[in-house]
């Protein structure tokens, strides 16, 4: 893995946290937050279904999913929001893997045959399938949605793919859902609806920083191991 690429990816999470804070301060989010929360409360089953289906379709259509995962946390809270995202990810990743391994195989091969990164991952998977798939999910060396299809072309078993994908996705899913749970509080503070004591505010900021820091640590450690596996696969 090229050091510059890895460093840029590790800056994604802090940048996203900053973007959330800036958006809450400068954009009129109060009306949207109120409307979404009211709708989710009065139509909880529909809201759960809409968010779950949206994440599944977004994954299959190769769309960015960070905002949808944050929306799940915002509407349903940490536990239920994470469950929605994880289940949707399970269904979407399994479907994409099956598509990549079956009728869309030729089309996907043409799309990735010139990507040296994927070719190195393919060789590494032949040595340690579960571990390499797990590491690619933690490090996000390739974007999450396209990787689902691409891994269908490798020799990894569906069992190893399924377990590695859904274990390796947990830190990222958790972080984005957690970020979503902070949006209403941030907006409320900005709009003066609640007031936090200095100690409470410090604790909230430290908690958010701790979650982001833990995910970054996992990504950095996994990145080092994945780099070693890719080098070994080339030898």
N, CA and C of each residue as an Amber inpcrd file, in Angstrom:
protein
   705
   0.8380000  -1.1870000   0.0000000   0.0000000   0.0000000   0.0000000
   0.8740000   1.2380000   0.0000000   0.5650000   2.1980000  -0.8810000
   1.3830000   3.4030000  -0.9440000   1.1300000   4.2480000   0.3010000
   2.1820000   4.7300000   0.9720000   2.0170000   5.4870000   2.2200000
   1.1130000   6.7000000   2.0700000   1.2230000   7.4390000   0.9520000
   0.4110000   8.6230000   0.7760000  -1.0710000   8.2770000   0.7020000
  -1.3990000   7.1710000  -0.0020000  -2.7940000   6.7490000  -0.1030000
  -3.3380000   6.4100000   1.2660000  -2.5480000   5.6680000   2.0440000
  -3.0060000   5.2610000   3.3790000  -3.1880000   6.4810000   4.2740000
  -2.2540000   7.4350000   4.2080000  -2.3620000   8.6260000   5.0420000
  -3.5980000   9.4380000   4.6980000  -3.9250000   9.5420000   3.4070000
  -5.1130000  10.2710000   3.0080000  -6.3700000   9.6000000   3.5390000
  -6.3980000   8.2800000   3.5250000  -7.5750000   7.5670000   4.0130000
  -7.7240000   7.7160000   5.5210000  -6.6280000   7.7980000   6.2420000
  -6.7270000   7.9490000   7.6920000  -7.2250000   9.3330000   8.0820000
  -7.1570000  10.2990000   7.1600000  -7.6610000  11.6440000   7.4390000
  -9.1540000  11.7630000   7.1860000  -9.7610000  10.7330000   6.6050000
 -11.1690000  10.8030000   6.2340000 -12.0750000  10.9760000   7.4430000
 -11.8290000  10.2100000   8.5060000 -12.7100000  10.2340000   9.6680000
 -12.6620000  11.5770000  10.3890000 -11.4590000  12.1100000  10.7340000
 -11.4400000  13.4420000  11.3510000 -12.0840000  14.5070000  10.4770000
 -11.8860000  14.4130000   9.1590000 -12.4930000  15.3940000   8.2500000
 -14.0080000  15.3050000   8.2900000 -14.5240000  14.0850000   8.3800000
 -15.9740000  13.8980000   8.4340000 -16.5420000  14.4580000   9.7270000
 -15.8510000  14.2190000  10.8400000 -16.2900000  14.7600000  12.1250000
 -16.3510000  16.2860000  12.0560000 -15.3320000  16.8980000  11.4750000
 -15.3020000  18.3500000  11.3360000 -16.4380000  18.8360000  10.4450000
 -16.7140000  18.0940000   9.3800000 -17.7970000  18.4770000   8.4660000
 -19.1500000  18.4430000   9.1650000 -19.3460000  17.4400000  10.0270000
 -20.6020000  17.3560000  10.7740000 -20.7690000  18.5700000  11.6840000
 -19.6950000  18.9340000  12.3780000 -19.7490000  20.0800000  13.2840000
 -20.0250000  21.3780000  12.5250000 -19.3400000  21.5640000  11.4090000
 -19.5230000  22.7850000  10.6210000 -20.9450000  22.8520000  10.0500000
 -21.4490000  21.7070000   9.5650000 -22.7930000  21.6820000   8.9990000
 -23.8370000  22.0250000  10.0490000 -23.6410000  21.4880000  11.2510000
 -24.6030000  21.7570000  12.3190000 -24.6000000  23.2270000  12.7120000
 -23.4490000  23.8860000  12.5770000 -23.3410000  25.2850000  12.9770000
 -23.8910000  26.2310000  11.9110000 -23.5660000  25.9750000  10.6410000
 -23.8520000  26.9470000   9.5990000 -25.0710000  26.6180000   8.7340000
 -25.5960000  25.3950000   8.8030000 -26.7520000  25.0420000   7.9880000
 -28.0170000  24.9970000   8.8430000 -29.1780000  25.3030000   8.2520000
 -30.4490000  25.2760000   9.0010000 -30.9370000  23.8540000   9.1990000
 -30.3320000  23.1390000  10.1310000 -30.6410000  21.7180000  10.2940000
 -31.7970000  21.4600000  11.2510000 -32.2180000  22.4690000  12.0020000
 -33.2190000  22.2350000  13.0440000 -34.5300000  21.7190000  12.4640000
 -35.0160000  22.3400000  11.3790000 -36.2910000  21.9250000  10.7940000
 -36.2180000  20.5110000  10.2460000 -35.1220000  20.2030000   9.5630000
 -34.9710000  18.8660000   8.9990000 -34.9070000  17.8160000  10.0850000
 -34.1550000  18.0950000  11.1430000 -34.0240000  17.1650000  12.2560000
 -35.3840000  16.9000000  12.8960000 -36.1390000  17.9470000  13.1370000
 -37.4500000  17.8060000  13.7630000 -38.3880000  16.9750000  12.8960000
 -38.3940000  17.2590000  11.5800000 -39.2840000  16.5380000  10.6680000
 -38.9200000  15.0600000  10.5820000 -37.6220000  14.7750000  10.4680000
 -37.1860000  13.3830000  10.3650000 -37.4830000  12.6000000  11.6380000
 -37.2120000  13.2020000  12.7680000 -37.4690000  12.5200000  14.0310000
 -38.9520000  12.2530000  14.2350000 -39.7800000  13.2190000  13.8950000
 -41.2280000  13.0410000  14.0450000 -41.7360000  11.9190000  13.1530000
 -41.2360000  11.8920000  11.9100000 -41.6660000  10.8480000  10.9880000
 -41.2080000   9.4750000  11.4560000 -39.9670000   9.3670000  11.9310000
 -39.4420000   8.0760000  12.3850000 -40.1800000   7.5670000  13.6160000
 -40.5930000   8.4910000  14.4820000 -41.3110000   8.0860000  15.6930000
 -42.7080000   7.5900000  15.3650000 -43.3900000   8.2910000  14.4800000
 -44.7710000   7.9310000  14.1470000 -44.8680000   6.8090000  13.1210000
 -43.8120000   6.5880000  12.3710000 -43.8000000   5.5250000  11.3600000
 -42.5150000   4.7020000  11.5110000 -42.3150000   4.1300000  12.6840000
 -41.0520000   3.4710000  12.9740000 -40.7800000   2.2870000  12.0470000
 -41.7930000   1.4480000  11.8200000 -41.5960000   0.2880000  10.9510000
 -41.2400000   0.7210000   9.5380000 -41.9330000   1.7190000   9.0280000
 -41.6450000   2.2240000   7.6850000 -40.2500000   2.8340000   7.6160000
 -39.8850000   3.5710000   8.6650000 -38.5610000   4.1940000   8.6870000
 -37.4600000   3.1410000   8.6870000 -37.6230000   2.1000000   9.4900000
 -36.6420000   1.0160000   9.5230000 -36.5040000   0.3660000   8.1580000
 -37.6470000   0.1140000   7.5140000 -37.6260000  -0.5340000   6.2020000
 -36.9780000   0.3610000   5.1550000 -37.3220000   1.6480000   5.1590000
 -36.7850000   2.5720000   4.1630000 -35.2710000   2.6960000   4.2850000
 -34.7750000   2.8540000   5.4990000 -33.3350000   3.0100000   5.6950000
 -32.5960000   1.7200000   5.3300000 -33.1610000   0.5780000   5.7400000
 -32.5170000  -0.7120000   5.4300000 -32.4340000  -0.9280000   3.9240000
 -33.5460000  -0.7290000   3.2250000 -33.5690000  -0.9240000   1.7700000
 -32.6610000   0.0890000   1.0800000 -32.6370000   1.3220000   1.5770000
 -31.7880000   2.3530000   0.9720000 -30.3120000   1.9930000   1.0680000
 -29.8990000   1.4550000   2.2160000 -28.4970000   1.0600000   2.3850000
 -28.1600000  -0.1160000   1.4730000 -29.0780000  -1.0730000   1.3750000
 -28.8420000  -2.2320000   0.5010000 -28.7030000  -1.7780000  -0.9480000
 -29.6570000  -0.9730000  -1.4190000 -29.6130000  -0.5120000  -2.8070000
 -28.4060000   0.3920000  -3.0520000 -28.0840000   1.2380000  -2.0800000
 -26.9230000   2.1080000  -2.2280000 -25.6330000   1.3190000  -2.3640000
 -25.5180000   0.2320000  -1.5830000 -24.3320000  -0.6240000  -1.6810000
 -24.2490000  -1.2860000  -3.0430000 -25.3700000  -1.8140000  -3.5230000
 -25.3840000  -2.5150000  -4.8080000 -25.1460000  -1.5630000  -5.9760000
 -25.5460000  -0.2990000  -5.8100000 -25.3640000   0.6940000  -6.8670000
 -24.0630000   1.4740000  -6.7300000 -23.2190000   1.0600000  -5.7880000
 -21.8940000   1.6540000  -5.5960000 -21.9590000   3.1180000  -5.1610000
 -22.9500000   3.4560000  -4.3440000 -23.1020000   4.8190000  -3.8600000
 -22.4060000   4.9920000  -2.5100000 -21.9440000   6.2060000  -2.1810000
 -21.3820000   6.4510000  -0.8420000 -22.4490000   6.2180000   0.2300000
 -22.0670000   5.5660000   1.3250000 -23.0470000   5.1610000   2.3260000
 -22.8810000   5.8520000   3.6700000 -21.8720000   6.6940000   3.8150000
 -21.5960000   7.2720000   5.1260000 -22.7890000   8.0730000   5.6550000
 -23.4210000   8.8760000   4.8160000 -24.5510000   9.6820000   5.2710000
 -25.7460000   8.8140000   5.6430000 -25.9630000   7.7290000   4.9110000
 -27.0770000   6.8430000   5.2320000 -26.8510000   6.1540000   6.5710000
 -25.6110000   5.7750000   6.8530000 -25.3100000   5.1440000   8.1350000
 -25.4720000   6.1430000   9.2820000 -25.0530000   7.3880000   9.0470000
 -25.2430000   8.4170000  10.0570000 -26.7290000   8.6870000  10.2810000
 -27.5140000   8.6380000   9.2020000 -28.9510000   8.8510000   9.3230000
 -29.5950000   7.7520000  10.1690000 -29.1170000   6.5270000  10.0240000
 -29.6390000   5.4310000  10.8410000 -29.3700000   5.6830000  12.3210000
 -28.1780000   6.1540000  12.6430000 -27.8660000   6.4760000  14.0290000
 -28.6880000   7.6340000  14.5450000 -28.8990000   8.6150000  13.6970000
 -29.6690000   9.7920000  14.0850000 -31.1310000   9.4350000  14.3730000
 -31.7250000   8.5870000  13.5340000 -33.1460000   8.2730000  13.6650000
 -33.4380000   7.2140000  14.7220000 -32.5510000   6.2250000  14.8570000
 -32.8660000   5.0610000  15.6830000 -31.9870000   4.8940000  16.9150000
 -30.9580000   5.7240000  17.0680000 -30.0640000   5.5600000  18.1950000
 -28.9330000   4.6020000  17.8770000 -28.0040000   4.4560000  18.8080000
 -26.7870000   3.6960000  18.5570000 -27.0530000   2.2070000  18.3460000
 -27.7900000   1.5820000  19.2600000 -27.9730000   0.1280000  19.1950000
 -28.8410000  -0.2670000  18.0040000 -30.0220000   0.3120000  17.9100000
 -30.9270000  -0.0430000  16.8200000 -30.3830000   0.4260000  15.4750000
 -29.7590000   1.6110000  15.4550000 -29.1820000   2.1070000  14.2160000
 -28.0570000   1.2160000  13.7100000 -27.2020000   0.7650000  14.6300000
 -26.1200000  -0.1360000  14.2300000 -26.6770000  -1.4560000  13.7170000
 -27.7220000  -1.9680000  14.3730000 -28.3290000  -3.2310000  13.9310000
 -28.8780000  -3.1040000  12.5140000 -29.5250000  -1.9780000  12.2220000
 -30.0710000  -1.7520000  10.8820000 -28.9520000  -1.7310000   9.8460000
 -27.8960000  -0.9860000  10.1340000 -26.7780000  -0.8660000   9.1920000
 -26.0820000  -2.2030000   9.0050000 -25.8760000  -2.9300000  10.0890000
 -25.1580000  -4.2020000  10.0000000 -25.9630000  -5.2350000   9.2150000
 -27.2590000  -5.3170000   9.4680000 -28.1000000  -6.2730000   8.7360000
 -28.1710000  -5.9000000   7.2570000 -28.3450000  -4.6090000   6.9760000
 -28.3770000  -4.1710000   5.5840000 -27.0510000  -4.4690000   4.8960000
 -25.9460000  -4.2440000   5.5970000 -24.6370000  -4.5550000   5.0400000
 -24.4620000  -6.0350000   4.7750000 -24.9810000  -6.8640000   5.6690000
 -24.9100000  -8.3160000   5.5050000 -25.6380000  -8.7530000   4.2340000
 -26.8500000  -8.2600000   4.0520000 -27.6400000  -8.6220000   2.8700000
 -26.9840000  -8.1000000   1.5970000 -26.5560000  -6.8370000   1.6210000
 -25.9850000  -6.2130000   0.4240000 -24.6640000  -6.8530000   0.0190000
 -23.7860000  -7.0900000   0.9790000 -22.4790000  -7.6700000   0.6610000
 -22.6220000  -9.0880000   0.1350000 -23.5520000  -9.8520000   0.6990000
 -23.7830000 -11.2280000   0.2310000 -24.3270000 -11.2300000  -1.1930000
 -25.2710000 -10.3230000  -1.4560000 -25.8630000 -10.2380000  -2.7970000
 -24.8260000  -9.8230000  -3.8290000 -24.0210000  -8.8120000  -3.4930000
 -23.0030000  -8.3350000  -4.4290000 -21.9570000  -9.4190000  -4.7100000
 -21.5830000 -10.1570000  -3.6780000 -20.6130000 -11.2430000  -3.8610000
 -21.1710000 -12.2940000  -4.8180000 -22.4330000 -12.6520000  -4.6470000
 -23.0590000 -13.6510000  -5.5210000 -23.1480000 -13.1340000  -6.9540000
 -23.4810000 -11.8450000  -7.1210000 -23.5440000 -11.2610000  -8.4600000
 -22.1630000 -11.2880000  -9.1130000 -21.1370000 -10.9160000  -8.3420000
 -19.7870000 -10.9100000  -8.8840000 -19.2680000 -12.2910000  -9.2490000
 -19.7510000 -13.2970000  -8.5590000 -19.2910000 -14.6580000  -8.8060000
 -20.1220000 -15.3590000  -9.8710000 -21.2580000 -14.7840000 -10.2680000
 -22.1410000 -15.4690000 -11.2170000 -22.2880000 -14.6800000 -12.5120000
 -23.4560000 -14.1200000 -12.7740000 -23.7510000 -13.6120000 -14.1150000
 -23.0230000 -12.3250000 -14.4780000 -22.5340000 -11.5670000 -13.4970000
 -21.8280000 -10.3160000 -13.8120000 -20.3160000 -10.4930000 -13.8070000
 -19.8620000 -11.7150000 -13.7610000 -18.4310000 -11.9800000 -13.6150000
 -17.6070000 -11.3700000 -14.7530000 -18.0300000 -11.5780000 -15.9890000
 -17.2510000 -11.0920000 -17.1370000 -17.1560000  -9.5670000 -17.1260000
 -18.2570000  -8.8960000 -16.8070000 -18.2680000  -7.4320000 -16.7960000
 -17.3440000  -6.8840000 -15.7090000 -17.3640000  -7.5010000 -14.5320000
 -16.5290000  -7.0460000 -13.4260000 -15.0500000  -7.3020000 -13.7260000
 -14.7650000  -8.4280000 -14.3570000 -13.3760000  -8.7330000 -14.7280000
 -12.8120000  -7.6560000 -15.6370000 -13.6170000  -7.1910000 -16.5720000
 -13.1400000  -6.1360000 -17.4790000 -12.8980000  -4.8320000 -16.7250000
 -13.6750000  -4.6060000 -15.7000000 -13.5510000  -3.3560000 -14.9430000
 -12.3100000  -3.3160000 -14.0570000 -11.8670000  -4.4730000 -13.5670000
 -10.7910000  -4.4600000 -12.5710000  -9.4960000  -5.1030000 -13.0560000
  -9.4670000  -5.6010000 -14.2900000  -8.2950000  -6.3450000 -14.7340000
  -7.0280000  -5.4910000 -14.7810000  -7.1870000  -4.1620000 -14.7970000
  -6.0180000  -3.2840000 -14.8490000  -5.7000000  -2.6640000 -13.4930000
  -6.2750000  -3.1810000 -12.4330000  -6.0130000  -2.6540000 -11.0990000
  -4.9850000  -3.5250000 -10.3850000  -3.7450000  -3.0660000 -10.2720000
  -2.7020000  -3.8740000  -9.6330000  -2.9930000  -4.1570000  -8.1620000
  -3.6950000  -3.2200000  -7.5030000  -4.0120000  -3.4360000  -6.0910000
  -4.8870000  -4.6620000  -5.9150000  -5.9210000  -4.7750000  -6.7480000
  -6.8040000  -5.9350000  -6.6320000  -6.0800000  -7.2200000  -6.9810000
  -5.2040000  -7.1860000  -7.9730000  -4.4600000  -8.3920000  -8.3520000
  -3.5890000  -8.8560000  -7.1890000  -2.9930000  -7.9120000  -6.4600000
  -2.1910000  -8.2780000  -5.2910000  -3.0770000  -8.8750000  -4.1980000
  -4.2590000  -8.2910000  -3.9980000  -5.1990000  -8.8420000  -3.0110000
  -5.6220000 -10.2460000  -3.3960000  -5.8630000 -10.4670000  -4.6790000
  -6.2690000 -11.7930000  -5.1580000  -5.2080000 -12.8320000  -4.8460000
  -3.9430000 -12.4830000  -5.0730000  -2.8590000 -13.4300000  -4.7710000
  -2.7490000 -13.6730000  -3.2670000  -2.9270000 -12.6340000  -2.4780000
  -2.8380000 -12.7900000  -1.0270000  -3.9780000 -13.6480000  -0.4920000
  -5.1550000 -13.5260000  -1.0980000  -6.3090000 -14.3190000  -0.6660000
  -6.0680000 -15.8080000  -0.8930000  -5.3130000 -16.1430000  -1.9100000
  -4.9990000 -17.5480000  -2.1570000  -4.1940000 -18.1470000  -1.0110000
  -3.4850000 -17.2880000  -0.2770000  -2.6940000 -17.7570000   0.8550000
  -3.5260000 -17.7650000   2.1400000  -4.1810000 -16.6510000   2.4300000
  -4.9330000 -16.5020000   3.6810000  -6.2290000 -15.7500000   3.3860000
  -7.2280000 -16.4770000   2.9380000  -8.4660000 -15.8610000   2.4790000
  -9.1820000 -15.0400000   3.5330000  -9.5080000 -15.6540000   4.6600000
 -10.2720000 -14.9560000   5.7020000  -9.5340000 -13.7290000   6.2020000
  -8.2540000 -13.8730000   6.5140000  -7.4770000 -12.7800000   7.0860000
  -7.3830000 -11.6070000   6.1250000  -7.1180000 -11.8740000   4.8520000
  -6.9320000 -10.7920000   3.8840000  -8.2420000 -10.0510000   3.6410000
  -9.3480000 -10.7880000   3.5260000 -10.6450000 -10.1270000   3.3550000
 -10.9510000  -9.2510000   4.5740000 -10.6820000  -9.7870000   5.7630000
 -10.9030000  -9.0170000   6.9940000 -10.0920000  -7.7260000   6.9850000
  -8.8320000  -7.8160000   6.5880000  -7.9640000  -6.6410000   6.5810000
  -8.4010000  -5.6160000   5.5450000  -8.8440000  -6.0830000   4.3710000
  -9.2970000  -5.1260000   3.3530000 -10.5280000  -4.3650000   3.8270000
 -11.3540000  -4.9860000   4.6610000 -12.5200000  -4.2900000   5.1930000
 -12.1030000  -3.2550000   6.2420000 -11.1470000  -3.5970000   7.0580000
 -10.6970000  -2.6740000   8.0950000  -9.9640000  -1.4800000   7.5080000
  -9.1290000  -1.7360000   6.5210000  -8.2820000  -0.6940000   5.9590000
  -9.0110000   0.0960000   4.8720000  -9.9890000  -0.5100000   4.2200000
 -10.6930000   0.1150000   3.0970000  -9.7160000   0.5280000   2.0020000
  -8.8390000  -0.4030000   1.6550000  -7.8640000  -0.1550000   0.5940000
  -8.5700000   0.1290000  -0.7280000  -9.6730000  -0.5730000  -0.9500000
 -10.5560000  -0.3030000  -2.0750000 -11.9130000   0.1040000  -1.5090000
 -12.6880000   0.9140000  -2.2250000 -13.9950000   1.3260000  -1.7150000
 -14.8720000   0.1190000  -1.3740000 -15.6550000   0.2470000  -0.3110000
 -16.4360000  -0.8760000   0.2150000 -17.3880000  -1.4860000  -0.8200000
 -18.2720000  -0.7100000  -1.4780000 -19.2290000  -1.3400000  -2.3970000
 -18.5790000  -2.0810000  -3.5730000 -17.6110000  -1.4720000  -4.3200000
 -17.0040000  -2.2220000  -5.4220000 -16.2520000  -3.4650000  -4.9550000
 -15.6930000  -3.4130000  -3.7490000 -14.9450000  -4.5610000  -3.2450000
 -15.8400000  -5.7770000  -3.0760000 -17.1130000  -5.5580000  -2.7510000
 -18.0440000  -6.6740000  -2.6280000 -18.1170000  -7.4770000  -3.9230000
 -18.2480000  -6.7560000  -5.0360000 -18.3140000  -7.4250000  -6.3360000
 -16.9680000  -8.0520000  -6.6990000 -15.8960000  -7.3100000  -6.4680000
 -14.5740000  -7.7720000  -6.8800000 -14.1670000  -9.0560000  -6.1680000
 -14.4800000  -9.1610000  -4.8800000 -14.0860000 -10.3530000  -4.1310000
 -14.8020000 -11.6020000  -4.6210000 -15.9030000 -11.4300000  -5.3390000
 -16.5680000 -12.5850000  -5.9360000 -15.7280000 -13.2550000  -6.9960000
 -14.7340000 -12.5560000  -7.5280000 -13.8600000 -13.1270000  -8.5570000
 -12.7110000 -13.9280000  -7.9640000 -12.4710000 -13.7770000  -6.6800000
 -11.3480000 -14.4730000  -6.0500000 -11.7490000 -15.8900000  -5.6550000
 -10.7890000 -16.6210000  -5.0910000 -11.0430000 -17.9980000  -4.6650000
 -11.5080000 -18.1030000  -3.2220000 -11.7820000 -16.9820000  -2.5830000
 -12.2100000 -17.0370000  -1.1910000 -13.5680000 -17.7340000  -1.1060000
 -13.7530000 -18.5450000  -0.0830000 -15.0300000 -19.2200000   0.1090000
 -16.0690000 -18.2180000   0.5830000 -17.3340000 -18.5180000   0.3050000
 -18.3950000 -17.6070000   0.7280000 -18.4310000 -17.4900000   2.2470000
 -18.1600000 -18.5710000   2.9430000 -18.1660000 -18.5360000   4.4060000
 -17.1010000 -17.5760000   4.9350000 -15.8650000 -17.7090000   4.4170000
 -14.7970000 -16.8060000   4.8600000 -15.1100000 -15.3620000   4.4900000
 -15.6340000 -15.1740000   3.2870000 -15.9940000 -13.8250000   2.8420000
 -17.0500000 -13.2230000   3.7500000 -18.0820000 -13.9990000   4.0480000
 -19.2020000 -13.4850000   4.8390000 -18.7550000 -13.1000000   6.2440000
 -18.0320000 -13.9910000   6.9060000 -17.6090000 -13.7070000   8.2730000
 -16.5890000 -12.5730000   8.3170000 -15.6160000 -12.5960000   7.4130000
 -14.5840000 -11.5600000   7.4090000 -15.1670000 -10.1950000   7.0860000
 -16.0730000 -10.1460000   6.1320000 -16.6870000  -8.8820000   5.7350000
 -17.4860000  -8.2700000   6.8730000 -18.2880000  -9.0760000   7.5140000
 -19.1940000  -8.5210000   8.5190000 -18.5240000  -8.3030000   9.8730000
 -17.3940000  -8.9480000  10.1130000 -16.5950000  -8.6190000  11.3000000
 -15.7540000  -7.3750000  11.0230000 -15.1260000  -7.3510000   9.8600000
 -14.2550000  -6.2290000   9.5180000 -14.9880000  -4.9180000   9.3130000
 -16.2830000  -4.9790000   9.0180000 -17.0590000  -3.7650000   8.7910000
 -17.5570000  -3.1290000  10.0790000 -17.4820000  -3.8500000  11.1890000
 -18.0510000  -3.3740000  12.4510000 -17.4820000  -2.0120000  12.8840000
 -16.1450000  -1.8120000  12.9190000 -15.6340000  -0.5070000  13.3850000
 -16.1380000   0.6660000  12.5580000 -16.1320000   0.5270000  11.2360000
 -16.5870000   1.6170000  10.3740000 -18.0750000   1.8700000  10.5490000
 -18.8680000   0.8010000  10.5480000 -20.3130000   0.9470000  10.7470000
 -20.6010000   1.6320000  12.0750000 -19.9280000   1.1780000  13.1160000
 -20.1770000   1.7120000  14.4490000 -19.8550000   3.2040000  14.5110000
 -18.7250000   3.5940000  13.9100000 -18.3160000   4.9920000  13.9630000
 -19.3350000   5.8900000  13.2760000 -19.7610000   5.5300000  12.0670000
 -20.6930000   6.3830000  11.3420000 -22.0510000   6.4430000  12.0280000
 -22.5110000   5.3210000  12.5740000 -23.7740000   5.3360000  13.3120000
 -23.6410000   6.2020000  14.5550000 -22.5110000   6.0740000  15.2320000
 -22.2740000   6.8920000  16.4290000 -22.2580000   8.3810000  16.0820000
 -21.6190000   8.7300000  14.9700000 -21.6180000  10.1220000  14.5320000
 -23.0440000  10.6180000  14.2980000 -23.8840000   9.7480000  13.7600000
 -25.2700000  10.1190000  13.5380000 -26.0110000  10.4140000  14.8210000
 -25.6700000   9.7140000  15.8950000 -26.3550000   9.9490000  17.1750000
 -25.9680000  11.2900000  17.7860000 -24.8650000  11.8710000  17.3480000
 -24.4300000  13.1600000  17.9150000 -25.0670000  14.3540000  17.2170000
 -25.6760000  14.1410000  16.0540000 -26.1480000  15.2680000  15.2520000
 -27.2270000  16.0600000  15.9660000 -28.2210000  15.3810000  16.5280000
 -29.3180000  16.1020000  17.1800000 -28.8040000  16.8920000  18.3800000
 -27.8510000  16.3340000  19.1270000 -27.3020000  17.0460000  20.2750000
 -26.5140000  18.2850000  19.8470000 -25.7090000  18.1230000  18.7950000
 -24.9310000  19.2540000  18.3020000 -25.8620000  20.3680000  17.8280000
 -26.8870000  19.9680000  17.0520000 -27.8180000  20.9690000  16.5340000
 -28.5660000  21.6520000  17.6670000 -28.9280000  20.8910000  18.7020000
 -29.6450000  21.4660000  19.8300000 -28.7830000  22.4890000  20.5750000
 -27.5040000  22.1730000  20.7360000 -26.5920000  23.1120000  21.3950000
 -26.4660000  24.3880000  20.5850000 -26.3020000  24.2150000  19.2540000
 -26.1360000  25.3750000  18.3790000 -27.3730000  26.2700000  18.4110000
 -28.5630000  25.6600000  18.4410000 -29.8000000  26.4280000  18.4060000
 -30.2750000  26.8640000  19.7820000 -29.5010000  26.5440000  20.8160000
 -29.8120000  27.0140000  22.1480000 -30.9160000  26.2540000  22.8500000
 -31.2690000  25.0660000  22.3620000 -32.3580000  24.3040000  22.9720000
 -31.9290000  23.6390000  24.2720000 -30.6430000  23.3150000  24.3940000
 -30.1450000  22.7290000  25.6250000 -28.8230000  23.4020000  25.9660000
 -28.4240000  23.2380000  27.1840000 -27.1390000  23.8010000  27.5970000
 -26.3670000  22.7350000  28.3500000 -25.1170000  22.5750000  27.9860000
 -24.2710000  21.5960000  28.6360000 -23.2660000  22.3070000  29.5270000
 -23.0410000  21.7290000  30.6810000 -21.9900000  22.2390000  31.5500000
 -20.6390000  21.9570000  30.9100000 -19.6280000  22.6900000  31.3570000
 -18.3040000  22.5110000  30.7720000 -17.8120000  21.0830000  30.8420000
 -18.0400000  20.4370000  31.9910000 -17.5900000  19.0560000  32.1600000
 -18.3050000  18.1200000  31.2020000 -19.6290000  18.3050000  31.0300000
 -20.4020000  17.4500000  30.1410000 -19.9570000  17.6090000  28.6930000
 -19.6600000  18.8500000  28.3070000 -19.2130000  19.1030000  26.9430000
 -17.8600000  18.4540000  26.6860000 -16.9740000  18.5490000  27.6510000
 -15.6560000  17.9340000  27.5140000 -15.7830000  16.4210000  27.3900000
 -16.6500000  15.8270000  28.2090000 -16.8500000  14.3800000  28.1510000
 -17.3950000  13.9620000  26.7860000 -18.3590000  14.7420000  26.2580000
 -18.9420000  14.4160000  24.9560000 -17.8860000  14.4700000  23.8540000
 -17.0570000  15.5170000  23.8730000 -16.0000000  15.6540000  22.8640000
 -14.9760000  14.5360000  23.0000000 -14.5980000  14.2090000  24.2350000
 -13.6260000  13.1350000  24.4570000 -14.1720000  11.7890000  24.0090000
 -15.4660000  11.5530000  24.2400000 -16.0680000  10.2820000  23.8190000
 -16.0330000  10.1400000  22.3050000 -16.3840000  11.2220000  21.6020000
 -16.3430000  11.1920000  20.1450000 -14.9200000  10.9960000  19.6400000
 -13.9740000  11.6900000  20.2630000 -12.5710000  11.5520000  19.8660000
 -12.0520000  10.1450000  20.1430000 -12.5040000   9.5300000  21.2440000
 -12.0560000   8.1860000  21.6000000 -12.5430000   7.1590000  20.5790000
 -13.8070000   7.2930000  20.1630000 -14.3470000   6.3670000  19.1670000
 -13.5860000   6.5010000  17.8520000 -13.4010000   7.7540000  17.3940000
 -12.6700000   7.9820000  16.1450000 -11.2190000   7.4980000  16.2570000
 -10.5950000   7.7530000  17.4060000  -9.2120000   7.3250000  17.6090000
  -9.0530000   5.8230000  17.6080000 -10.0180000   5.1210000  18.2110000
  -9.9610000   3.6600000  18.2380000 -10.0630000   3.0870000  16.8400000
 -10.9810000   3.6200000  16.0510000 -11.1220000   3.1400000  14.6760000
  -9.8590000   3.4140000  13.8720000  -9.2830000   4.5950000  14.0420000
  -8.0420000   4.9160000  13.3340000  -6.9070000   3.9860000  13.7410000
  -6.8540000   3.6260000  15.0180000  -5.8220000   2.7070000  15.4910000
  -5.9890000   1.3330000  14.8570000  -7.2290000   0.8550000  14.8190000
  -7.5040000  -0.4450000  14.1940000  -7.1070000  -0.4140000  12.7260000
  -7.4560000   0.6840000  12.0370000  -7.1200000   0.8210000  10.6180000
  -5.6140000   0.8170000  10.4120000  -4.8880000   1.5220000  11.2700000
  -3.4350000   1.6060000  11.1070000  -2.7650000   0.2520000  11.3360000
  -3.1830000  -0.4530000  12.3710000  -2.6050000  -1.7720000  12.6520000
  -2.9350000  -2.7390000  11.5150000  -4.2070000  -2.7330000  11.0890000
  -4.6090000  -3.6310000   9.9990000  -3.8720000  -3.2940000   8.7090000
  -3.6280000  -1.9880000   8.4900000  -2.9070000  -1.5840000   7.2860000
  -1.5030000  -2.1420000   7.2450000  -0.8280000  -2.1650000   8.3920000
   0.5190000  -2.7300000   8.4390000   0.5250000  -4.2170000   8.1470000
  -0.4420000  -4.9280000   8.7140000  -0.5130000  -6.3840000   8.4850000
  -0.8560000  -6.6750000   7.0270000  -1.8180000  -5.9050000   6.4710000
  -2.2010000  -6.1290000   5.0790000  -1.0340000  -5.8570000   4.1400000
  -0.2590000  -4.8370000   4.4260000   0.9000000  -4.5350000   3.5890000
   1.8850000  -5.7030000   3.5910000   2.0960000  -6.3060000   4.7520000
   2.9820000  -7.4610000   4.8520000   2.4340000  -8.6380000   4.0390000
   1.1180000  -8.8450000   4.0790000   0.5090000  -9.9490000   3.3340000
   0.6290000  -9.7240000   1.8400000   0.4440000  -8.4890000   1.3900000
   0.5320000  -8.2060000  -0.0310000   1.9600000  -8.3570000  -0.5410000
   2.9360000  -7.9370000   0.2650000   4.3370000  -8.1160000  -0.1050000
   4.6840000  -9.5930000  -0.1950000   4.1880000 -10.3750000   0.7880000
   4.4600000 -11.8130000   0.7860000   3.8250000 -12.4990000  -0.4200000
   2.6450000 -12.0090000  -0.8320000   1.9670000 -12.6090000  -1.9760000
   2.7070000 -12.3640000  -3.2720000   3.4640000 -11.2890000  -3.3490000
   4.2090000 -10.9770000  -4.5780000   5.4820000 -11.7870000  -4.6900000
   5.9430000 -12.3350000  -3.5890000   7.2380000 -13.0650000  -3.6090000
   7.0690000 -14.4750000  -4.1470000
